[in-house]
């Protein structure tokens, strides 16, 4: 049983929901861009990818508001200062990328002149008219922001596993729901 403070249930729910959506959207992005031509399946995957991105953006905003009102548990006592700093910087960068990746995808889609229709229910207004030059600029921006996000997610997971299996502290347990 954990003796250190835990994250709130809301924080845990948002964390794991966003994690699943990010992994799903990333995977979908890799799969859909490898499908040759313009097929109904590819179009469906692009829609799912956009829906996941918009949902991540909305949940990230909610999560940031929740975090500002509900402070996370402190780092474990005795954790080296460099690890505290690394964890804090990684978390800030993860939050920045939870906004930057979906926003860059939205801007790229807008520049391509393709509408974003959220779950087929309503169209998100375009920020500007289609712009082929901006599309060419935003495509690698969106790609590389995704790659950086993937690397940070892997670093985050590695850190959590290190705390659990090497340090044997409660860092991972306090983000896991009690089953």
N, C-alpha and C positions, 0 to 999 in steps of 0.2 A: 504494500500500500504506500502511496506517495505521501510524504510528509511536507513537501514544499507546496507553496500556493499554486493553484491551477488556473488555466485560462477559463473564462466563462463559457458556458455552453454555446452562447451565440458566437463568440470568437472561434470556438472549435468548429461549429457548423460552417461559418463563413470560410475559415481556413481550408477545410477539406472539400467544400463545394467548389471553391475557386481553384484548388489544386487539381481536382478532377477535370474541370472545364479547361484549364490551361493545358493539361496533358492531352486531353481530347482534341482541342483546337489545334495544338501543335502537330499532333499525329495526323489529323485531317488535312492540315496544310501540306504536309509532306506527301500524303497519298494523292490528294487532288491535283497537285501540280505535276505529278508523274503520269497522270492519265493523258494519253495522247488525244489530240483533236478536241472537239467540242461535243460532248455527249450529254444525254440527260442525267447520267450518273454523276459526271463531273459537275454539272450545274447544281445538282442536289447537294453534293459535298461542299461546294462553295457557299451555298445558302446556310448549311449547318455550321460551317466555319465562321461565317459572319454572325450568326445567332449566338454562338458560343462567345465570340469576341465582345459583342454588345453586352451580353449577360455578365461577362467577367468585368467589364468596365462599370456596370451598375453595381455589382456586388463589391467591387473594390472600393467604390465611393462609400457604400454602406459600411464596409469593414473599416475604412479609415475613420469615419465618423464614430463608429463604435469604439475603436481603439483610443480615440481622443477622449472619450467619456469614461472609458474603462481601462485603466492602466494595466499593461501586461505584468505578469509576475517578474520579480527581480531575477537577475542572473544568479546562478548558484554562488554561494559564499566560497571564496577561495579560487574562483575562476580567474586565470591569468588576465591581466589588463589587455594584452594584445588580442585574446580571444573575445573578450567583451567588445572591444572596438571592432573586430572583424564581424562579429554577429550583428552589431548595430548597423554597420555600413551595409552589410548584406541585406538586412531587413529594409533599410531605406531604399536601396537599389531595387529590391523586389517590388516595393510599393510603387516606385517611379515607373518601372516597367509594366506593372499591372495596368497602368494608365497609358503609357507611351505605345505599347504594342497594339492594343485595340484602336487607339486614336490614329496611329500611323496606317493601320489597315483601312480604317474608315476614309482617311484622306486619300489613300491610294485608290480605293474603290471609287471615290468621288472624282478623282482626276481621270479615271478610266471611263467615266460617264455611266457607270453601272449603279443602279439604285440599291440601297440596303433596305430590304423589306423584312422587318423584325417578325419572325415566326409567321410570315405571310399575313400578318394582321394590319400593320401600318408601315408606311415608308418613312424612313428617317430622312429629313430634308438634307439635300446636298449643300455643302458649305460653299461651293463655287461651281462654275461650269467645267465641263470636261476639258482637260488640258494634257495633251500627249507628252509635252516636255516635263511637266510636273509628275506625270505618271511614271515616266522613265527614271526620275530622281527618287520617287517614293518607293518603288518596288524594292530596290536593294536596302533602303532604310528599314522597311518593314521586315525584310528577311533577316538582316543583321541584328535588329532589336530582338527578334525571336531567338536567334542563336545565343545572344547574350543572356536572355531570360532563361533559356534551357540550361546554359552553363551555371547560372546562379541557382536554379532549382536543384541541379545535381549537387552543387556545393552545399546548399541548405540541407538536403537529405543526408549527405555525407557527414555533415556536422552533427545532425540529430542522431545518426547511427553511432558516431564516435562517442557522443555523450552517453548513449545507452550501453554500448558494448565495451568501451574502453574505460571511460570515466565512471561508469555505473552510477550516474546521477539521475535525477528525475526530469531532466530537460524534455525528453521525448514524451514521457508519461503524462506530463501536465497538459499536453496538447491532444492526448488520446481520450476519447470518451470512456467512461467506466462501463465496461461491458458486463 
